[in-house]
Amino acid sequence: MSKTNLLLESSSLPDAWRSLIVGQAANANVKVLRMDGQTYPYETHDFNEALLVLDGQMNLEIDSQILPVRQGEVFIVPAGLPHAVASGSHGTLVIIDQ
C-alpha cells in the first residue's frame, strides 16, 4: 500500500502541463500535473480519460465551447473526442487514463 500527497507532488513538478504518473489502478495510470494558466492544445485518445480537478479550475474546450471544471469535479472525456484546455486554467489536475 502507498499514500501520495497529490497537491505536494504537483507543486514540486518543474514544468506545468508535464504529468507525473503516481501509480496505477485497475490497469489505468493515475497522473498528476500542475496547470499554469496557459493553453494546452487539442488532443484525442482511443480510450476514455478522466480529468479530476483537485484545486483551481480547468477550462476544458470541446467543439469550440469552454466547459469550466471546478475544484472537486471530474469530467470524463469519451474516447475519440477532441479536447483542449483553454487559457486561465490553474491548479492541480489528476488524469486517469491508459
BAZA-571880 format. One record per residue: residue number from 1; x, y, z of N, C-alpha, C in turn. Coordinates in Angstrom, 1 decimal. Layout:
{pos = NUM	n.east = X	n.north = Y	n.up = Z	ca.east = X	ca.north = Y	ca.up = Z	c.east = X	c.north = Y	c.up = Z}
...
# end
This chain:
{pos = 1	n.east = 0.8	n.north = -1.2	n.up = 0.0	ca.east = 0.0	ca.north = 0.0	ca.up = 0.0	c.east = 0.9	c.north = 1.2	c.up = 0.0}
{pos = 2	n.east = 0.4	n.north = 2.3	n.up = -0.6	ca.east = 1.1	ca.north = 3.5	ca.up = -0.6	c.east = 0.2	c.north = 4.7	c.up = -0.6}
{pos = 3	n.east = 0.7	n.north = 5.8	n.up = -0.1	ca.east = -0.1	ca.north = 7.0	ca.up = 0.0	c.east = 0.7	c.north = 8.1	c.up = -0.6}
{pos = 4	n.east = 0.1	n.north = 9.0	n.up = -1.4	ca.east = 0.7	ca.north = 10.1	ca.up = -2.1	c.east = 0.0	c.north = 11.4	c.up = -1.9}
{pos = 5	n.east = 0.7	n.north = 12.4	n.up = -1.6	ca.east = 0.0	ca.north = 13.7	ca.up = -1.5	c.east = 0.1	c.north = 14.4	c.up = -2.9}
{pos = 6	n.east = -1.0	n.north = 14.4	n.up = -3.5	ca.east = -1.1	ca.north = 14.8	ca.up = -4.9	c.east = -0.8	c.north = 16.3	c.up = -5.0}
{pos = 7	n.east = -1.3	n.north = 17.1	n.up = -4.1	ca.east = -1.0	ca.north = 18.6	ca.up = -4.1	c.east = 0.5	c.north = 18.8	c.up = -4.0}
{pos = 8	n.east = 1.1	n.north = 18.1	n.up = -3.1	ca.east = 2.6	ca.north = 18.3	ca.up = -2.9	c.east = 3.3	c.north = 17.8	c.up = -4.2}
{pos = 9	n.east = 2.9	n.north = 16.7	n.up = -4.7	ca.east = 3.6	ca.north = 16.2	ca.up = -5.9	c.east = 3.5	c.north = 17.2	c.up = -7.1}
{pos = 10	n.east = 2.3	n.north = 17.8	n.up = -7.3	ca.east = 2.1	ca.north = 18.7	ca.up = -8.4	c.east = 2.9	c.north = 20.0	c.up = -8.2}
{pos = 11	n.east = 2.9	n.north = 20.5	n.up = -6.9	ca.east = 3.6	ca.north = 21.7	ca.up = -6.7	c.east = 5.1	c.north = 21.6	c.up = -6.8}
{pos = 12	n.east = 5.6	n.north = 20.4	n.up = -6.7	ca.east = 7.1	ca.north = 20.2	ca.up = -6.9	c.east = 7.5	c.north = 19.9	c.up = -8.3}
{pos = 13	n.east = 6.5	n.north = 19.7	n.up = -9.2	ca.east = 6.9	ca.north = 19.5	ca.up = -10.6	c.east = 7.6	c.north = 20.7	c.up = -11.2}
{pos = 14	n.east = 8.7	n.north = 20.5	n.up = -12.0	ca.east = 9.4	ca.north = 21.6	ca.up = -12.5	c.east = 8.7	c.north = 22.3	c.up = -13.6}
{pos = 15	n.east = 7.8	n.north = 21.6	n.up = -14.4	ca.east = 7.1	ca.north = 22.2	ca.up = -15.5	c.east = 5.6	c.north = 22.0	c.up = -15.4}
{pos = 16	n.east = 4.9	n.north = 23.0	n.up = -15.7	ca.east = 3.4	ca.north = 22.9	ca.up = -15.9	c.east = 3.1	c.north = 22.0	c.up = -17.1}
{pos = 17	n.east = 2.0	n.north = 21.4	n.up = -17.0	ca.east = 1.5	ca.north = 20.6	ca.up = -18.1	c.east = 2.3	c.north = 19.3	c.up = -18.5}
{pos = 18	n.east = 3.2	n.north = 19.0	n.up = -17.6	ca.east = 4.0	ca.north = 17.7	ca.up = -17.7	c.east = 3.6	c.north = 16.8	c.up = -16.6}
{pos = 19	n.east = 2.8	n.north = 15.8	n.up = -16.9	ca.east = 2.3	ca.north = 14.9	ca.up = -15.9	c.east = 3.3	c.north = 14.0	c.up = -15.3}
{pos = 20	n.east = 3.0	n.north = 13.5	n.up = -14.1	ca.east = 3.8	ca.north = 12.6	ca.up = -13.4	c.east = 2.9	c.north = 11.4	c.up = -13.1}
{pos = 21	n.east = 3.3	n.north = 10.2	n.up = -13.5	ca.east = 2.5	ca.north = 9.0	ca.up = -13.1	c.east = 2.8	c.north = 8.7	c.up = -11.6}
{pos = 22	n.east = 1.8	n.north = 8.7	n.up = -10.8	ca.east = 2.0	ca.north = 8.5	ca.up = -9.4	c.east = 1.6	c.north = 7.1	c.up = -9.0}
{pos = 23	n.east = 0.9	n.north = 6.3	n.up = -9.9	ca.east = 0.6	ca.north = 4.9	ca.up = -9.7	c.east = -0.3	c.north = 4.4	c.up = -10.7}
{pos = 24	n.east = -0.8	n.north = 3.2	n.up = -10.5	ca.east = -1.7	ca.north = 2.5	ca.up = -11.4	c.east = -2.8	c.north = 1.8	c.up = -10.6}
{pos = 25	n.east = -4.0	n.north = 1.8	n.up = -11.1	ca.east = -5.1	ca.north = 1.2	ca.up = -10.5	c.east = -6.0	c.north = 0.6	c.up = -11.6}
{pos = 26	n.east = -6.5	n.north = -0.6	n.up = -11.5	ca.east = -7.4	ca.north = -1.2	ca.up = -12.5	c.east = -6.8	c.north = -1.0	c.up = -13.9}
{pos = 27	n.east = -5.5	n.north = -1.2	n.up = -14.1	ca.east = -4.9	ca.north = -1.1	ca.up = -15.4	c.east = -4.9	c.north = 0.3	c.up = -16.0}
{pos = 28	n.east = -5.1	n.north = 1.3	n.up = -15.1	ca.east = -5.1	ca.north = 2.7	ca.up = -15.6	c.east = -4.0	c.north = 3.5	c.up = -14.9}
{pos = 29	n.east = -3.4	n.north = 4.4	n.up = -15.6	ca.east = -2.4	ca.north = 5.3	ca.up = -15.0	c.east = -3.2	c.north = 6.4	c.up = -14.2}
{pos = 30	n.east = -2.6	n.north = 6.7	n.up = -13.0	ca.east = -3.1	ca.north = 7.9	ca.up = -12.2	c.east = -1.9	c.north = 8.9	c.up = -12.3}
{pos = 31	n.east = -2.3	n.north = 10.0	n.up = -12.9	ca.east = -1.2	ca.north = 11.1	ca.up = -13.1	c.east = -1.7	c.north = 12.3	c.up = -12.4}
{pos = 32	n.east = -0.7	n.north = 13.2	n.up = -12.1	ca.east = -1.0	ca.north = 14.5	ca.up = -11.6	c.east = -0.1	c.north = 15.5	c.up = -12.4}
{pos = 33	n.east = -0.7	n.north = 16.7	n.up = -12.5	ca.east = 0.1	ca.north = 17.8	ca.up = -13.2	c.east = -0.4	c.north = 19.1	c.up = -12.6}
{pos = 34	n.east = 0.4	n.north = 20.1	n.up = -12.9	ca.east = 0.1	ca.north = 21.5	ca.up = -12.5	c.east = -0.3	c.north = 22.3	c.up = -13.7}
{pos = 35	n.east = -1.4	n.north = 23.0	n.up = -13.6	ca.east = -1.9	ca.north = 23.9	ca.up = -14.6	c.east = -1.4	c.north = 25.3	c.up = -14.3}
{pos = 36	n.east = -1.0	n.north = 26.1	n.up = -15.3	ca.east = -0.4	ca.north = 27.4	ca.up = -15.0	c.east = -1.1	c.north = 28.5	c.up = -15.7}
{pos = 37	n.east = -2.3	n.north = 28.4	n.up = -16.2	ca.east = -3.0	ca.north = 29.4	ca.up = -16.9	c.east = -2.8	c.north = 29.4	c.up = -18.4}
{pos = 38	n.east = -1.9	n.north = 28.7	n.up = -18.9	ca.east = -1.6	ca.north = 28.6	ca.up = -20.3	c.east = -2.6	c.north = 27.6	c.up = -21.0}
{pos = 39	n.east = -2.6	n.north = 27.6	n.up = -22.3	ca.east = -3.5	ca.north = 26.7	ca.up = -23.0	c.east = -2.7	c.north = 25.4	c.up = -23.2}
{pos = 40	n.east = -3.5	n.north = 24.3	n.up = -23.5	ca.east = -2.9	ca.north = 23.0	ca.up = -23.8	c.east = -3.7	c.north = 22.6	c.up = -25.1}
{pos = 41	n.east = -2.9	n.north = 22.2	n.up = -26.2	ca.east = -3.5	ca.north = 22.0	ca.up = -27.5	c.east = -4.5	c.north = 20.8	c.up = -27.5}
{pos = 42	n.east = -5.3	n.north = 20.8	n.up = -28.6	ca.east = -6.3	ca.north = 19.8	ca.up = -28.8	c.east = -5.5	c.north = 18.4	c.up = -28.9}
{pos = 43	n.east = -6.2	n.north = 17.4	n.up = -28.4	ca.east = -5.7	ca.north = 16.0	ca.up = -28.5	c.east = -6.9	c.north = 15.1	c.up = -28.5}
{pos = 44	n.east = -6.6	n.north = 13.9	n.up = -28.9	ca.east = -7.7	ca.north = 12.8	ca.up = -29.0	c.east = -7.0	c.north = 11.5	c.up = -28.5}
{pos = 45	n.east = -7.8	n.north = 10.7	n.up = -27.8	ca.east = -7.3	ca.north = 9.4	ca.up = -27.3	c.east = -8.2	c.north = 8.3	c.up = -27.8}
{pos = 46	n.east = -7.7	n.north = 7.1	n.up = -27.8	ca.east = -8.5	ca.north = 5.9	ca.up = -28.2	c.east = -9.0	c.north = 5.3	c.up = -26.9}
{pos = 47	n.east = -9.1	n.north = 6.0	n.up = -25.8	ca.east = -9.6	ca.north = 5.5	ca.up = -24.5	c.east = -10.3	c.north = 6.6	c.up = -23.8}
{pos = 48	n.east = -11.2	n.north = 6.3	n.up = -22.9	ca.east = -11.8	ca.north = 7.3	ca.up = -22.1	c.east = -10.7	c.north = 7.9	c.up = -21.1}
{pos = 49	n.east = -10.9	n.north = 9.2	n.up = -20.8	ca.east = -9.9	ca.north = 9.9	ca.up = -19.9	c.east = -10.7	c.north = 10.6	c.up = -18.9}
{pos = 50	n.east = -10.3	n.north = 10.4	n.up = -17.6	ca.east = -11.0	ca.north = 11.1	ca.up = -16.5	c.east = -10.1	c.north = 12.3	c.up = -16.1}
{pos = 51	n.east = -10.7	n.north = 13.5	n.up = -16.0	ca.east = -9.9	ca.north = 14.7	ca.up = -15.7	c.east = -10.6	c.north = 15.2	c.up = -14.4}
{pos = 52	n.east = -9.8	n.north = 15.1	n.up = -13.3	ca.east = -10.3	ca.north = 15.5	ca.up = -11.9	c.east = -9.6	c.north = 16.7	c.up = -11.4}
{pos = 53	n.east = -10.3	n.north = 17.8	n.up = -11.2	ca.east = -9.6	ca.north = 19.0	ca.up = -10.7	c.east = -9.6	c.north = 18.9	c.up = -9.1}
{pos = 54	n.east = -8.4	n.north = 18.9	n.up = -8.6	ca.east = -8.2	ca.north = 18.8	ca.up = -7.1	c.east = -8.3	c.north = 20.2	c.up = -6.5}
{pos = 55	n.east = -7.7	n.north = 21.2	n.up = -7.2	ca.east = -7.9	ca.north = 22.6	ca.up = -6.8	c.east = -7.7	c.north = 23.5	c.up = -8.0}
{pos = 56	n.east = -8.3	n.north = 24.6	n.up = -7.9	ca.east = -8.3	ca.north = 25.6	ca.up = -9.0	c.east = -9.5	c.north = 25.3	c.up = -10.0}
{pos = 57	n.east = -9.2	n.north = 25.5	n.up = -11.3	ca.east = -10.3	ca.north = 25.3	ca.up = -12.3	c.east = -9.6	c.north = 25.0	c.up = -13.6}
{pos = 58	n.east = -10.2	n.north = 24.0	n.up = -14.4	ca.east = -9.8	ca.north = 23.7	ca.up = -15.7	c.east = -10.8	c.north = 24.2	c.up = -16.7}
{pos = 59	n.east = -10.4	n.north = 24.9	n.up = -17.7	ca.east = -11.4	ca.north = 25.4	ca.up = -18.7	c.east = -11.2	c.north = 24.5	c.up = -19.9}
{pos = 60	n.east = -12.0	n.north = 23.4	n.up = -19.9	ca.east = -12.0	ca.north = 22.4	ca.up = -20.9	c.east = -12.6	c.north = 22.9	c.up = -22.2}
{pos = 61	n.east = -12.0	n.north = 22.7	n.up = -23.3	ca.east = -12.5	ca.north = 23.2	ca.up = -24.6	c.east = -12.9	c.north = 22.0	c.up = -25.5}
{pos = 62	n.east = -14.2	n.north = 21.9	n.up = -25.8	ca.east = -14.7	ca.north = 20.8	ca.up = -26.7	c.east = -15.6	c.north = 21.5	c.up = -27.7}
{pos = 63	n.east = -15.4	n.north = 21.2	n.up = -29.0	ca.east = -16.2	ca.north = 21.8	ca.up = -30.0	c.east = -16.3	c.north = 23.3	c.up = -29.9}
{pos = 64	n.east = -15.2	n.north = 24.0	n.up = -29.6	ca.east = -15.2	ca.north = 25.4	ca.up = -29.5	c.east = -16.0	c.north = 26.0	c.up = -28.4}
{pos = 65	n.east = -16.4	n.north = 25.1	n.up = -27.4	ca.east = -17.1	ca.north = 25.5	ca.up = -26.2	c.east = -16.2	c.north = 25.4	c.up = -25.1}
{pos = 66	n.east = -16.2	n.north = 26.3	n.up = -24.1	ca.east = -15.5	ca.north = 26.2	ca.up = -22.9	c.east = -16.3	c.north = 25.7	c.up = -21.8}
{pos = 67	n.east = -15.9	n.north = 24.6	n.up = -21.2	ca.east = -16.7	ca.north = 24.0	ca.up = -20.1	c.east = -15.8	c.north = 24.1	c.up = -18.8}
{pos = 68	n.east = -16.2	n.north = 24.9	n.up = -17.9	ca.east = -15.4	ca.north = 25.0	ca.up = -16.6	c.east = -15.6	c.north = 23.8	c.up = -15.8}
{pos = 69	n.east = -14.5	n.north = 23.2	n.up = -15.4	ca.east = -14.4	ca.north = 22.1	ca.up = -14.5	c.east = -13.8	c.north = 22.6	c.up = -13.2}
{pos = 70	n.east = -14.5	n.north = 22.6	n.up = -12.1	ca.east = -14.0	ca.north = 23.3	ca.up = -10.9	c.east = -13.5	c.north = 22.3	c.up = -9.9}
{pos = 71	n.east = -12.9	n.north = 22.8	n.up = -8.8	ca.east = -12.4	ca.north = 22.0	ca.up = -7.7	c.east = -13.4	c.north = 21.0	c.up = -7.3}
{pos = 72	n.east = -12.9	n.north = 19.7	n.up = -7.2	ca.east = -13.7	ca.north = 18.7	ca.up = -6.8	c.east = -14.6	c.north = 18.0	c.up = -7.9}
{pos = 73	n.east = -14.5	n.north = 18.5	n.up = -9.1	ca.east = -15.3	ca.north = 18.0	ca.up = -10.2	c.east = -14.5	c.north = 17.2	c.up = -11.1}
{pos = 74	n.east = -15.1	n.north = 16.2	n.up = -11.7	ca.east = -14.4	ca.north = 15.3	ca.up = -12.7	c.east = -15.2	c.north = 15.4	c.up = -14.0}
{pos = 75	n.east = -14.5	n.north = 15.4	n.up = -15.1	ca.east = -15.0	ca.north = 15.3	ca.up = -16.4	c.east = -14.5	c.north = 14.1	c.up = -17.1}
{pos = 76	n.east = -15.3	n.north = 13.2	n.up = -17.6	ca.east = -14.9	ca.north = 12.0	ca.up = -18.3	c.east = -15.0	c.north = 12.3	c.up = -19.8}
{pos = 77	n.east = -13.8	n.north = 12.4	n.up = -20.5	ca.east = -13.7	ca.north = 12.6	ca.up = -21.9	c.east = -13.9	c.north = 11.3	c.up = -22.6}
{pos = 78	n.east = -14.9	n.north = 11.1	n.up = -23.4	ca.east = -15.1	ca.north = 9.9	ca.up = -24.2	c.east = -13.9	c.north = 9.6	c.up = -25.2}
{pos = 79	n.east = -13.6	n.north = 8.4	n.up = -25.4	ca.east = -12.6	ca.north = 8.0	ca.up = -26.4	c.east = -13.0	c.north = 8.7	c.up = -27.8}
{pos = 80	n.east = -12.0	n.north = 9.2	n.up = -28.5	ca.east = -12.2	ca.north = 9.8	ca.up = -29.8	c.east = -12.7	c.north = 11.2	c.up = -29.8}
{pos = 81	n.east = -13.0	n.north = 11.8	n.up = -28.7	ca.east = -13.5	ca.north = 13.2	ca.up = -28.6	c.east = -12.3	c.north = 14.2	c.up = -28.5}
{pos = 82	n.east = -12.1	n.north = 15.0	n.up = -29.6	ca.east = -11.0	ca.north = 16.0	ca.up = -29.5	c.east = -11.3	c.north = 17.0	c.up = -28.4}
{pos = 83	n.east = -10.3	n.north = 17.3	n.up = -27.6	ca.east = -10.4	ca.north = 18.3	ca.up = -26.5	c.east = -9.1	c.north = 19.0	c.up = -26.2}
{pos = 84	n.east = -9.2	n.north = 20.2	n.up = -25.6	ca.east = -8.1	ca.north = 21.0	ca.up = -25.3	c.east = -8.4	c.north = 21.7	c.up = -24.0}
{pos = 85	n.east = -7.4	n.north = 22.4	n.up = -23.5	ca.east = -7.6	ca.north = 23.2	ca.up = -22.3	c.east = -7.3	c.north = 24.7	c.up = -22.7}
{pos = 86	n.east = -8.3	n.north = 25.5	n.up = -22.3	ca.east = -8.2	ca.north = 26.9	ca.up = -22.7	c.east = -7.5	c.north = 27.7	c.up = -21.6}
{pos = 87	n.east = -7.1	n.north = 28.9	n.up = -21.9	ca.east = -6.3	ca.north = 29.7	ca.up = -21.0	c.east = -7.1	c.north = 30.0	c.up = -19.7}
{pos = 88	n.east = -6.4	n.north = 30.3	n.up = -18.7	ca.east = -7.0	ca.north = 30.6	ca.up = -17.4	c.east = -7.1	c.north = 29.4	c.up = -16.5}
{pos = 89	n.east = -6.8	n.north = 28.2	n.up = -17.0	ca.east = -6.8	ca.north = 27.0	ca.up = -16.2	c.east = -5.6	c.north = 27.0	c.up = -15.2}
{pos = 90	n.east = -5.9	n.north = 26.7	n.up = -14.0	ca.east = -4.9	ca.north = 26.8	ca.up = -12.9	c.east = -5.2	c.north = 25.8	c.up = -11.8}
{pos = 91	n.east = -4.2	n.north = 25.4	n.up = -11.2	ca.east = -4.3	ca.north = 24.5	ca.up = -10.0	c.east = -3.8	c.north = 23.1	c.up = -10.3}
{pos = 92	n.east = -4.4	n.north = 22.1	n.up = -9.7	ca.east = -3.9	ca.north = 20.7	ca.up = -9.8	c.east = -4.9	c.north = 19.8	c.up = -10.5}
{pos = 93	n.east = -4.4	n.north = 19.1	n.up = -11.4	ca.east = -5.3	ca.north = 18.2	ca.up = -12.2	c.east = -4.8	c.north = 16.8	c.up = -12.1}
{pos = 94	n.east = -5.7	n.north = 15.8	n.up = -11.8	ca.east = -5.4	ca.north = 14.4	ca.up = -11.8	c.east = -6.0	c.north = 13.8	c.up = -13.1}
{pos = 95	n.east = -5.2	n.north = 13.0	n.up = -13.8	ca.east = -5.7	ca.north = 12.4	ca.up = -15.0	c.east = -5.6	c.north = 10.9	c.up = -14.8}
{pos = 96	n.east = -6.7	n.north = 10.2	n.up = -15.1	ca.east = -6.8	ca.north = 8.8	ca.up = -15.1	c.east = -7.0	c.north = 8.3	c.up = -16.5}
{pos = 97	n.east = -6.0	n.north = 7.5	n.up = -17.0	ca.east = -6.1	ca.north = 7.1	ca.up = -18.4	c.east = -5.3	c.north = 5.8	c.up = -18.6}
{pos = 98	n.east = -5.2	n.north = 5.3	n.up = -19.8	ca.east = -4.5	ca.north = 4.1	ca.up = -20.1	c.east = -3.0	c.north = 4.4	c.up = -20.5}
# end
